[in-house]
Amino acid sequence: MELTFDQNPLGDLVPAEVYQTLEAHNLLNEKGVRDYQIRQQFRSMRAEDMPAYEAIEELREQHPYLQFDTIRKIVYGLRRRS
């Protein structure tokens, strides 16, 4: 069975078989996978010369439960220091 991108959102990092195994054993962090997808989408939008503000707003429309600053922190890798 071949996985699509929706089934393996980390297809550019890990093969479908590895992703399936990780998922089957509950070894994936859903938030981490979501953040990775958001960063990839942001990079793609910016590569198409979309202004950063507009790209973040578009991502916010796709993820309405996230605030603008949260998405900004995800795409720019801003994290709290422990």
PDB file of N, CA, C and O in Angstrom:
ATOM      1  N   MET A   1       0.849  -1.188   0.000  1.00  0.00           N
ATOM      2  CA  MET A   1       0.000   0.000   0.000  1.00  0.00           C
ATOM      3  C   MET A   1       0.889   1.244   0.000  1.00  0.00           C
ATOM      4  O   MET A   1       1.728   1.410   0.885  1.00  0.00           O
ATOM      5  N   GLU A   2       0.709   2.095  -0.970  1.00  0.00           N
ATOM      6  CA  GLU A   2       1.504   3.314  -1.090  1.00  0.00           C
ATOM      7  C   GLU A   2       0.796   4.462  -0.373  1.00  0.00           C
ATOM      8  O   GLU A   2      -0.408   4.658  -0.539  1.00  0.00           O
ATOM      9  N   LEU A   3       1.543   5.212   0.417  1.00  0.00           N
ATOM     10  CA  LEU A   3       0.975   6.342   1.150  1.00  0.00           C
ATOM     11  C   LEU A   3       1.031   7.596   0.315  1.00  0.00           C
ATOM     12  O   LEU A   3       1.969   7.799  -0.455  1.00  0.00           O
ATOM     13  N   THR A   4       0.020   8.443   0.467  1.00  0.00           N
ATOM     14  CA  THR A   4       0.045   9.752  -0.170  1.00  0.00           C
ATOM     15  C   THR A   4       0.661  10.742   0.809  1.00  0.00           C
ATOM     16  O   THR A   4       0.945  10.397   1.956  1.00  0.00           O
ATOM     17  N   PHE A   5       0.869  11.993   0.344  1.00  0.00           N
ATOM     18  CA  PHE A   5       1.440  13.014   1.218  1.00  0.00           C
ATOM     19  C   PHE A   5       0.580  13.218   2.459  1.00  0.00           C
ATOM     20  O   PHE A   5       1.103  13.442   3.550  1.00  0.00           O
ATOM     21  N   ASP A   6      -0.752  13.140   2.291  1.00  0.00           N
ATOM     22  CA  ASP A   6      -1.645  13.318   3.432  1.00  0.00           C
ATOM     23  C   ASP A   6      -1.416  12.235   4.476  1.00  0.00           C
ATOM     24  O   ASP A   6      -1.532  12.486   5.676  1.00  0.00           O
ATOM     25  N   GLN A   7      -1.092  11.035   4.018  1.00  0.00           N
ATOM     26  CA  GLN A   7      -0.867   9.935   4.936  1.00  0.00           C
ATOM     27  C   GLN A   7       0.555   9.946   5.486  1.00  0.00           C
ATOM     28  O   GLN A   7       0.794   9.456   6.590  1.00  0.00           O
ATOM     29  N   ASN A   8       1.498  10.496   4.731  1.00  0.00           N
ATOM     30  CA  ASN A   8       2.884  10.604   5.188  1.00  0.00           C
ATOM     31  C   ASN A   8       3.355  12.038   4.968  1.00  0.00           C
ATOM     32  O   ASN A   8       4.006  12.332   3.965  1.00  0.00           O
ATOM     33  N   PRO A   9       3.033  12.920   5.890  1.00  0.00           N
ATOM     34  CA  PRO A   9       3.418  14.322   5.728  1.00  0.00           C
ATOM     35  C   PRO A   9       4.924  14.550   5.842  1.00  0.00           C
ATOM     36  O   PRO A   9       5.408  15.655   5.597  1.00  0.00           O
ATOM     37  N   LEU A  10       5.653  13.522   6.207  1.00  0.00           N
ATOM     38  CA  LEU A  10       7.107  13.634   6.330  1.00  0.00           C
ATOM     39  C   LEU A  10       7.802  12.900   5.187  1.00  0.00           C
ATOM     40  O   LEU A  10       8.942  12.456   5.324  1.00  0.00           O
ATOM     41  N   GLY A  11       7.111  12.780   4.072  1.00  0.00           N
ATOM     42  CA  GLY A  11       7.609  12.020   2.934  1.00  0.00           C
ATOM     43  C   GLY A  11       8.970  12.442   2.434  1.00  0.00           C
ATOM     44  O   GLY A  11       9.715  11.616   1.907  1.00  0.00           O
ATOM     45  N   ASP A  12       9.314  13.713   2.587  1.00  0.00           N
ATOM     46  CA  ASP A  12      10.632  14.172   2.142  1.00  0.00           C
ATOM     47  C   ASP A  12      11.720  13.857   3.172  1.00  0.00           C
ATOM     48  O   ASP A  12      12.905  14.065   2.911  1.00  0.00           O
ATOM     49  N   LEU A  13      11.311  13.352   4.351  1.00  0.00           N
ATOM     50  CA  LEU A  13      12.273  13.007   5.404  1.00  0.00           C
ATOM     51  C   LEU A  13      12.396  11.511   5.640  1.00  0.00           C
ATOM     52  O   LEU A  13      13.498  10.987   5.803  1.00  0.00           O
ATOM     53  N   VAL A  14      11.252  10.825   5.657  1.00  0.00           N
ATOM     54  CA  VAL A  14      11.261   9.389   5.953  1.00  0.00           C
ATOM     55  C   VAL A  14      10.388   8.640   4.952  1.00  0.00           C
ATOM     56  O   VAL A  14       9.366   9.160   4.503  1.00  0.00           O
ATOM     57  N   PRO A  15      10.786   7.434   4.606  1.00  0.00           N
ATOM     58  CA  PRO A  15       9.968   6.621   3.696  1.00  0.00           C
ATOM     59  C   PRO A  15       8.626   6.261   4.329  1.00  0.00           C
ATOM     60  O   PRO A  15       8.476   6.298   5.550  1.00  0.00           O
ATOM     61  N   ALA A  16       7.663   5.915   3.495  1.00  0.00           N
ATOM     62  CA  ALA A  16       6.317   5.590   3.952  1.00  0.00           C
ATOM     63  C   ALA A  16       6.317   4.454   4.966  1.00  0.00           C
ATOM     64  O   ALA A  16       5.562   4.488   5.937  1.00  0.00           O
ATOM     65  N   GLU A  17       7.155   3.453   4.748  1.00  0.00           N
ATOM     66  CA  GLU A  17       7.186   2.307   5.659  1.00  0.00           C
ATOM     67  C   GLU A  17       7.634   2.728   7.060  1.00  0.00           C
ATOM     68  O   GLU A  17       7.073   2.279   8.060  1.00  0.00           O
ATOM     69  N   VAL A  18       8.631   3.578   7.123  1.00  0.00           N
ATOM     70  CA  VAL A  18       9.127   4.054   8.425  1.00  0.00           C
ATOM     71  C   VAL A  18       8.051   4.897   9.104  1.00  0.00           C
ATOM     72  O   VAL A  18       7.801   4.748  10.300  1.00  0.00           O
ATOM     73  N   TYR A  19       7.419   5.778   8.341  1.00  0.00           N
ATOM     74  CA  TYR A  19       6.362   6.615   8.900  1.00  0.00           C
ATOM     75  C   TYR A  19       5.239   5.746   9.469  1.00  0.00           C
ATOM     76  O   TYR A  19       4.756   5.994  10.574  1.00  0.00           O
ATOM     77  N   GLN A  20       4.823   4.719   8.705  1.00  0.00           N
ATOM     78  CA  GLN A  20       3.758   3.820   9.168  1.00  0.00           C
ATOM     79  C   GLN A  20       4.146   3.134  10.473  1.00  0.00           C
ATOM     80  O   GLN A  20       3.330   3.003  11.386  1.00  0.00           O
ATOM     81  N   THR A  21       5.393   2.701  10.550  1.00  0.00           N
ATOM     82  CA  THR A  21       5.864   2.024  11.762  1.00  0.00           C
ATOM     83  C   THR A  21       5.858   2.973  12.953  1.00  0.00           C
ATOM     84  O   THR A  21       5.401   2.612  14.038  1.00  0.00           O
ATOM     85  N   LEU A  22       6.362   4.178  12.750  1.00  0.00           N
ATOM     86  CA  LEU A  22       6.373   5.169  13.833  1.00  0.00           C
ATOM     87  C   LEU A  22       4.949   5.486  14.288  1.00  0.00           C
ATOM     88  O   LEU A  22       4.671   5.570  15.485  1.00  0.00           O
ATOM     89  N   GLU A  23       4.063   5.658  13.326  1.00  0.00           N
ATOM     90  CA  GLU A  23       2.681   5.975  13.648  1.00  0.00           C
ATOM     91  C   GLU A  23       2.003   4.805  14.366  1.00  0.00           C
ATOM     92  O   GLU A  23       1.257   5.009  15.323  1.00  0.00           O
ATOM     93  N   ALA A  24       2.263   3.593  13.906  1.00  0.00           N
ATOM     94  CA  ALA A  24       1.652   2.405  14.509  1.00  0.00           C
ATOM     95  C   ALA A  24       2.057   2.244  15.973  1.00  0.00           C
ATOM     96  O   ALA A  24       1.286   1.728  16.783  1.00  0.00           O
ATOM     97  N   HIS A  25       3.252   2.683  16.305  1.00  0.00           N
ATOM     98  CA  HIS A  25       3.752   2.556  17.684  1.00  0.00           C
ATOM     99  C   HIS A  25       3.580   3.851  18.481  1.00  0.00           C
ATOM    100  O   HIS A  25       4.130   4.010  19.570  1.00  0.00           O
ATOM    101  N   ASN A  26       2.802   4.770  17.907  1.00  0.00           N
ATOM    102  CA  ASN A  26       2.508   6.053  18.567  1.00  0.00           C
ATOM    103  C   ASN A  26       3.789   6.793  18.957  1.00  0.00           C
ATOM    104  O   ASN A  26       3.910   7.302  20.072  1.00  0.00           O
ATOM    105  N   LEU A  27       4.738   6.843  18.027  1.00  0.00           N
ATOM    106  CA  LEU A  27       6.021   7.492  18.292  1.00  0.00           C
ATOM    107  C   LEU A  27       6.161   8.851  17.621  1.00  0.00           C
ATOM    108  O   LEU A  27       7.239   9.445  17.625  1.00  0.00           O
ATOM    109  N   LEU A  28       5.077   9.337  17.051  1.00  0.00           N
ATOM    110  CA  LEU A  28       5.125  10.638  16.387  1.00  0.00           C
ATOM    111  C   LEU A  28       4.472  11.700  17.257  1.00  0.00           C
ATOM    112  O   LEU A  28       3.444  11.459  17.891  1.00  0.00           O
ATOM    113  N   ASN A  29       5.068  12.851  17.278  1.00  0.00           N
ATOM    114  CA  ASN A  29       4.535  13.995  17.990  1.00  0.00           C
ATOM    115  C   ASN A  29       3.677  14.772  16.992  1.00  0.00           C
ATOM    116  O   ASN A  29       4.205  15.384  16.064  1.00  0.00           O
ATOM    117  N   GLU A  30       2.354  14.749  17.181  1.00  0.00           N
ATOM    118  CA  GLU A  30       1.442  15.383  16.228  1.00  0.00           C
ATOM    119  C   GLU A  30       1.736  16.871  16.061  1.00  0.00           C
ATOM    120  O   GLU A  30       1.685  17.397  14.949  1.00  0.00           O
ATOM    121  N   LYS A  31       2.040  17.540  17.152  1.00  0.00           N
ATOM    122  CA  LYS A  31       2.344  18.974  17.085  1.00  0.00           C
ATOM    123  C   LYS A  31       3.619  19.204  16.270  1.00  0.00           C
ATOM    124  O   LYS A  31       3.688  20.140  15.473  1.00  0.00           O
ATOM    125  N   GLY A  32       4.609  18.364  16.466  1.00  0.00           N
ATOM    126  CA  GLY A  32       5.850  18.483  15.706  1.00  0.00           C
ATOM    127  C   GLY A  32       5.631  18.275  14.218  1.00  0.00           C
ATOM    128  O   GLY A  32       6.204  18.990  13.396  1.00  0.00           O
ATOM    129  N   VAL A  33       4.809  17.305  13.871  1.00  0.00           N
ATOM    130  CA  VAL A  33       4.500  17.043  12.458  1.00  0.00           C
ATOM    131  C   VAL A  33       3.743  18.233  11.878  1.00  0.00           C
ATOM    132  O   VAL A  33       4.037  18.677  10.769  1.00  0.00           O
ATOM    133  N   ARG A  34       2.766  18.751  12.628  1.00  0.00           N
ATOM    134  CA  ARG A  34       2.004  19.924  12.169  1.00  0.00           C
ATOM    135  C   ARG A  34       2.923  21.122  11.952  1.00  0.00           C
ATOM    136  O   ARG A  34       2.830  21.805  10.932  1.00  0.00           O
ATOM    137  N   ASP A  35       3.805  21.373  12.908  1.00  0.00           N
ATOM    138  CA  ASP A  35       4.725  22.509  12.794  1.00  0.00           C
ATOM    139  C   ASP A  35       5.649  22.346  11.592  1.00  0.00           C
ATOM    140  O   ASP A  35       5.942  23.319  10.898  1.00  0.00           O
ATOM    141  N   TYR A  36       6.104  21.132  11.346  1.00  0.00           N
ATOM    142  CA  TYR A  36       6.960  20.871  10.188  1.00  0.00           C
ATOM    143  C   TYR A  36       6.198  21.194   8.899  1.00  0.00           C
ATOM    144  O   TYR A  36       6.748  21.823   7.996  1.00  0.00           O
ATOM    145  N   GLN A  37       4.944  20.768   8.813  1.00  0.00           N
ATOM    146  CA  GLN A  37       4.137  21.050   7.633  1.00  0.00           C
ATOM    147  C   GLN A  37       3.938  22.554   7.450  1.00  0.00           C
ATOM    148  O   GLN A  37       4.015  23.064   6.332  1.00  0.00           O
ATOM    149  N   ILE A  38       3.685  23.253   8.542  1.00  0.00           N
ATOM    150  CA  ILE A  38       3.498  24.704   8.473  1.00  0.00           C
ATOM    151  C   ILE A  38       4.774  25.370   7.961  1.00  0.00           C
ATOM    152  O   ILE A  38       4.709  26.257   7.110  1.00  0.00           O
ATOM    153  N   ARG A  39       5.940  24.947   8.476  1.00  0.00           N
ATOM    154  CA  ARG A  39       7.207  25.528   8.016  1.00  0.00           C
ATOM    155  C   ARG A  39       7.438  25.260   6.523  1.00  0.00           C
ATOM    156  O   ARG A  39       7.910  26.134   5.797  1.00  0.00           O
ATOM    157  N   GLN A  40       7.104  24.056   6.077  1.00  0.00           N
ATOM    158  CA  GLN A  40       7.274  23.721   4.662  1.00  0.00           C
ATOM    159  C   GLN A  40       6.366  24.581   3.790  1.00  0.00           C
ATOM    160  O   GLN A  40       6.793  25.088   2.753  1.00  0.00           O
ATOM    161  N   GLN A  41       5.107  24.746   4.214  1.00  0.00           N
ATOM    162  CA  GLN A  41       4.170  25.580   3.458  1.00  0.00           C
ATOM    163  C   GLN A  41       4.653  27.027   3.408  1.00  0.00           C
ATOM    164  O   GLN A  41       4.590  27.675   2.363  1.00  0.00           O
ATOM    165  N   PHE A  42       5.132  27.525   4.537  1.00  0.00           N
ATOM    166  CA  PHE A  42       5.620  28.898   4.600  1.00  0.00           C
ATOM    167  C   PHE A  42       6.791  29.094   3.628  1.00  0.00           C
ATOM    168  O   PHE A  42       6.817  30.064   2.870  1.00  0.00           O
ATOM    169  N   ARG A  43       7.748  28.177   3.654  1.00  0.00           N
ATOM    170  CA  ARG A  43       8.899  28.277   2.747  1.00  0.00           C
ATOM    171  C   ARG A  43       8.458  28.258   1.295  1.00  0.00           C
ATOM    172  O   ARG A  43       8.996  28.988   0.463  1.00  0.00           O
ATOM    173  N   SER A  44       7.481  27.425   0.999  1.00  0.00           N
ATOM    174  CA  SER A  44       6.968  27.333  -0.368  1.00  0.00           C
ATOM    175  C   SER A  44       6.315  28.651  -0.798  1.00  0.00           C
ATOM    176  O   SER A  44       6.542  29.122  -1.913  1.00  0.00           O
ATOM    177  N   MET A  45       5.524  29.230   0.063  1.00  0.00           N
ATOM    178  CA  MET A  45       4.869  30.504  -0.237  1.00  0.00           C
ATOM    179  C   MET A  45       5.897  31.611  -0.432  1.00  0.00           C
ATOM    180  O   MET A  45       5.786  32.418  -1.355  1.00  0.00           O
ATOM    181  N   ARG A  46       6.895  31.645   0.443  1.00  0.00           N
ATOM    182  CA  ARG A  46       7.934  32.674   0.342  1.00  0.00           C
ATOM    183  C   ARG A  46       8.755  32.489  -0.932  1.00  0.00           C
ATOM    184  O   ARG A  46       9.195  33.472  -1.529  1.00  0.00           O
ATOM    185  N   ALA A  47       8.967  31.247  -1.356  1.00  0.00           N
ATOM    186  CA  ALA A  47       9.714  30.971  -2.589  1.00  0.00           C
ATOM    187  C   ALA A  47       8.959  31.491  -3.814  1.00  0.00           C
ATOM    188  O   ALA A  47       9.553  31.764  -4.857  1.00  0.00           O
ATOM    189  N   GLU A  48       7.639  31.621  -3.666  1.00  0.00           N
ATOM    190  CA  GLU A  48       6.813  32.165  -4.737  1.00  0.00           C
ATOM    191  C   GLU A  48       6.630  33.679  -4.573  1.00  0.00           C
ATOM    192  O   GLU A  48       5.710  34.265  -5.142  1.00  0.00           O
ATOM    193  N   ASP A  49       7.508  34.296  -3.797  1.00  0.00           N
ATOM    194  CA  ASP A  49       7.529  35.752  -3.576  1.00  0.00           C
ATOM    195  C   ASP A  49       6.302  36.307  -2.851  1.00  0.00           C
ATOM    196  O   ASP A  49       5.965  37.480  -3.007  1.00  0.00           O
ATOM    197  N   MET A  50       5.644  35.475  -2.068  1.00  0.00           N
ATOM    198  CA  MET A  50       4.544  35.969  -1.257  1.00  0.00           C
ATOM    199  C   MET A  50       5.145  36.660  -0.036  1.00  0.00           C
ATOM    200  O   MET A  50       6.038  36.109   0.608  1.00  0.00           O
ATOM    201  N   PRO A  51       4.666  37.860   0.288  1.00  0.00           N
ATOM    202  CA  PRO A  51       5.173  38.536   1.486  1.00  0.00           C
ATOM    203  C   PRO A  51       4.938  37.687   2.742  1.00  0.00           C
ATOM    204  O   PRO A  51       3.941  36.971   2.836  1.00  0.00           O
ATOM    205  N   ALA A  52       5.851  37.772   3.689  1.00  0.00           N
ATOM    206  CA  ALA A  52       5.790  36.952   4.895  1.00  0.00           C
ATOM    207  C   ALA A  52       4.469  37.146   5.640  1.00  0.00           C
ATOM    208  O   ALA A  52       3.860  36.176   6.092  1.00  0.00           O
ATOM    209  N   TYR A  53       4.028  38.392   5.766  1.00  0.00           N
ATOM    210  CA  TYR A  53       2.777  38.673   6.485  1.00  0.00           C
ATOM    211  C   TYR A  53       1.606  37.946   5.831  1.00  0.00           C
ATOM    212  O   TYR A  53       0.786  37.342   6.523  1.00  0.00           O
ATOM    213  N   GLU A  54       1.524  38.002   4.501  1.00  0.00           N
ATOM    214  CA  GLU A  54       0.434  37.343   3.787  1.00  0.00           C
ATOM    215  C   GLU A  54       0.522  35.824   3.932  1.00  0.00           C
ATOM    216  O   GLU A  54      -0.502  35.155   4.074  1.00  0.00           O
ATOM    217  N   ALA A  55       1.725  35.284   3.897  1.00  0.00           N
ATOM    218  CA  ALA A  55       1.904  33.842   4.046  1.00  0.00           C
ATOM    219  C   ALA A  55       1.433  33.397   5.426  1.00  0.00           C
ATOM    220  O   ALA A  55       0.757  32.376   5.557  1.00  0.00           O
ATOM    221  N   ILE A  56       1.787  34.157   6.443  1.00  0.00           N
ATOM    222  CA  ILE A  56       1.365  33.811   7.800  1.00  0.00           C
ATOM    223  C   ILE A  56      -0.150  33.918   7.927  1.00  0.00           C
ATOM    224  O   ILE A  56      -0.776  33.075   8.569  1.00  0.00           O
ATOM    225  N   GLU A  57      -0.741  34.936   7.328  1.00  0.00           N
ATOM    226  CA  GLU A  57      -2.201  35.087   7.362  1.00  0.00           C
ATOM    227  C   GLU A  57      -2.885  33.920   6.657  1.00  0.00           C
ATOM    228  O   GLU A  57      -3.907  33.424   7.133  1.00  0.00           O
ATOM    229  N   GLU A  58      -2.335  33.477   5.531  1.00  0.00           N
ATOM    230  CA  GLU A  58      -2.914  32.343   4.822  1.00  0.00           C
ATOM    231  C   GLU A  58      -2.819  31.073   5.671  1.00  0.00           C
ATOM    232  O   GLU A  58      -3.758  30.279   5.725  1.00  0.00           O
ATOM    233  N   LEU A  59      -1.685  30.895   6.323  1.00  0.00           N
ATOM    234  CA  LEU A  59      -1.525  29.738   7.210  1.00  0.00           C
ATOM    235  C   LEU A  59      -2.501  29.823   8.386  1.00  0.00           C
ATOM    236  O   LEU A  59      -3.019  28.808   8.851  1.00  0.00           O
ATOM    237  N   ARG A  60      -2.739  31.027   8.849  1.00  0.00           N
ATOM    238  CA  ARG A  60      -3.682  31.227   9.952  1.00  0.00           C
ATOM    239  C   ARG A  60      -5.098  30.852   9.536  1.00  0.00           C
ATOM    240  O   ARG A  60      -5.865  30.322  10.340  1.00  0.00           O
ATOM    241  N   GLU A  61      -5.444  31.127   8.284  1.00  0.00           N
ATOM    242  CA  GLU A  61      -6.763  30.722   7.776  1.00  0.00           C
ATOM    243  C   GLU A  61      -6.878  29.196   7.732  1.00  0.00           C
ATOM    244  O   GLU A  61      -7.952  28.643   7.970  1.00  0.00           O
ATOM    245  N   GLN A  62      -5.770  28.521   7.428  1.00  0.00           N
ATOM    246  CA  GLN A  62      -5.765  27.062   7.374  1.00  0.00           C
ATOM    247  C   GLN A  62      -5.773  26.442   8.780  1.00  0.00           C
ATOM    248  O   GLN A  62      -6.238  25.319   8.974  1.00  0.00           O
ATOM    249  N   HIS A  63      -5.253  27.190   9.743  1.00  0.00           N
ATOM    250  CA  HIS A  63      -5.169  26.726  11.136  1.00  0.00           C
ATOM    251  C   HIS A  63      -5.773  27.798  12.043  1.00  0.00           C
ATOM    252  O   HIS A  63      -5.046  28.473  12.773  1.00  0.00           O
ATOM    253  N   PRO A  64      -7.106  27.962  12.003  1.00  0.00           N
ATOM    254  CA  PRO A  64      -7.732  29.074  12.739  1.00  0.00           C
ATOM    255  C   PRO A  64      -7.575  28.993  14.258  1.00  0.00           C
ATOM    256  O   PRO A  64      -7.806  29.983  14.952  1.00  0.00           O
ATOM    257  N   TYR A  65      -7.195  27.850  14.773  1.00  0.00           N
ATOM    258  CA  TYR A  65      -7.004  27.697  16.217  1.00  0.00           C
ATOM    259  C   TYR A  65      -5.645  28.236  16.668  1.00  0.00           C
ATOM    260  O   TYR A  65      -5.371  28.290  17.867  1.00  0.00           O
ATOM    261  N   LEU A  66      -4.783  28.641  15.710  1.00  0.00           N
ATOM    262  CA  LEU A  66      -3.476  29.206  16.042  1.00  0.00           C
ATOM    263  C   LEU A  66      -3.498  30.717  15.849  1.00  0.00           C
ATOM    264  O   LEU A  66      -4.102  31.222  14.903  1.00  0.00           O
ATOM    265  N   GLN A  67      -2.847  31.423  16.740  1.00  0.00           N
ATOM    266  CA  GLN A  67      -2.751  32.870  16.625  1.00  0.00           C
ATOM    267  C   GLN A  67      -1.620  33.248  15.677  1.00  0.00           C
ATOM    268  O   GLN A  67      -0.727  32.444  15.409  1.00  0.00           O
ATOM    269  N   PHE A  68      -1.667  34.476  15.176  1.00  0.00           N
ATOM    270  CA  PHE A  68      -0.657  34.977  14.250  1.00  0.00           C
ATOM    271  C   PHE A  68       0.743  34.801  14.834  1.00  0.00           C
ATOM    272  O   PHE A  68       1.640  34.290  14.163  1.00  0.00           O
ATOM    273  N   ASP A  69       0.928  35.224  16.086  1.00  0.00           N
ATOM    274  CA  ASP A  69       2.252  35.125  16.718  1.00  0.00           C
ATOM    275  C   ASP A  69       2.717  33.686  16.888  1.00  0.00           C
ATOM    276  O   ASP A  69       3.915  33.409  16.821  1.00  0.00           O
ATOM    277  N   THR A  70       1.787  32.774  17.105  1.00  0.00           N
ATOM    278  CA  THR A  70       2.155  31.366  17.230  1.00  0.00           C
ATOM    279  C   THR A  70       2.708  30.851  15.914  1.00  0.00           C
ATOM    280  O   THR A  70       3.733  30.170  15.891  1.00  0.00           O
ATOM    281  N   ILE A  71       2.037  31.172  14.824  1.00  0.00           N
ATOM    282  CA  ILE A  71       2.520  30.743  13.508  1.00  0.00           C
ATOM    283  C   ILE A  71       3.850  31.402  13.204  1.00  0.00           C
ATOM    284  O   ILE A  71       4.748  30.765  12.652  1.00  0.00           O
ATOM    285  N   ARG A  72       3.985  32.659  13.556  1.00  0.00           N
ATOM    286  CA  ARG A  72       5.257  33.357  13.338  1.00  0.00           C
ATOM    287  C   ARG A  72       6.384  32.658  14.092  1.00  0.00           C
ATOM    288  O   ARG A  72       7.481  32.495  13.560  1.00  0.00           O
ATOM    289  N   LYS A  73       6.119  32.250  15.312  1.00  0.00           N
ATOM    290  CA  LYS A  73       7.130  31.535  16.097  1.00  0.00           C
ATOM    291  C   LYS A  73       7.461  30.183  15.472  1.00  0.00           C
ATOM    292  O   LYS A  73       8.616  29.758  15.485  1.00  0.00           O
ATOM    293  N   ILE A  74       6.460  29.514  14.930  1.00  0.00           N
ATOM    294  CA  ILE A  74       6.691  28.221  14.284  1.00  0.00           C
ATOM    295  C   ILE A  74       7.572  28.396  13.045  1.00  0.00           C
ATOM    296  O   ILE A  74       8.557  27.677  12.879  1.00  0.00           O
ATOM    297  N   VAL A  75       7.222  29.342  12.182  1.00  0.00           N
ATOM    298  CA  VAL A  75       7.949  29.462  10.911  1.00  0.00           C
ATOM    299  C   VAL A  75       9.345  30.046  11.075  1.00  0.00           C
ATOM    300  O   VAL A  75      10.241  29.748  10.284  1.00  0.00           O
ATOM    301  N   TYR A  76       9.532  30.864  12.083  1.00  0.00           N
ATOM    302  CA  TYR A  76      10.858  31.446  12.297  1.00  0.00           C
ATOM    303  C   TYR A  76      11.657  30.706  13.362  1.00  0.00           C
ATOM    304  O   TYR A  76      12.782  31.095  13.676  1.00  0.00           O
ATOM    305  N   GLY A  77      11.090  29.649  13.916  1.00  0.00           N
ATOM    306  CA  GLY A  77      11.813  28.828  14.883  1.00  0.00           C
ATOM    307  C   GLY A  77      12.059  29.517  16.209  1.00  0.00           C
ATOM    308  O   GLY A  77      13.020  29.194  16.908  1.00  0.00           O
ATOM    309  N   LEU A  78      11.205  30.462  16.563  1.00  0.00           N
ATOM    310  CA  LEU A  78      11.370  31.162  17.846  1.00  0.00           C
ATOM    311  C   LEU A  78      10.784  30.294  18.939  1.00  0.00           C
ATOM    312  O   LEU A  78       9.603  29.948  18.905  1.00  0.00           O
ATOM    313  N   ARG A  79      11.596  29.952  19.887  1.00  0.00           N
ATOM    314  CA  ARG A  79      11.143  29.105  20.991  1.00  0.00           C
ATOM    315  C   ARG A  79      11.581  29.733  22.305  1.00  0.00           C
ATOM    316  O   ARG A  79      12.577  30.452  22.386  1.00  0.00           O
ATOM    317  N   ARG A  80      10.795  29.429  23.328  1.00  0.00           N
ATOM    318  CA  ARG A  80      11.164  29.907  24.666  1.00  0.00           C
ATOM    319  C   ARG A  80      12.399  29.173  25.135  1.00  0.00           C
ATOM    320  O   ARG A  80      12.571  27.979  24.892  1.00  0.00           O
ATOM    321  N   ARG A  81      13.234  29.898  25.799  1.00  0.00           N
ATOM    322  CA  ARG A  81      14.417  29.288  26.408  1.00  0.00           C
ATOM    323  C   ARG A  81      14.029  28.752  27.771  1.00  0.00           C
ATOM    324  O   ARG A  81      13.355  29.435  28.542  1.00  0.00           O
ATOM    325  N   SER A  82      14.444  27.553  28.067  1.00  0.00           N
ATOM    326  CA  SER A  82      14.100  26.953  29.368  1.00  0.00           C
ATOM    327  C   SER A  82      14.981  27.493  30.461  1.00  0.00           C
ATOM    328  O   SER A  82      14.836  27.103  31.620  1.00  0.00           O
TER     329      SER A  82
END
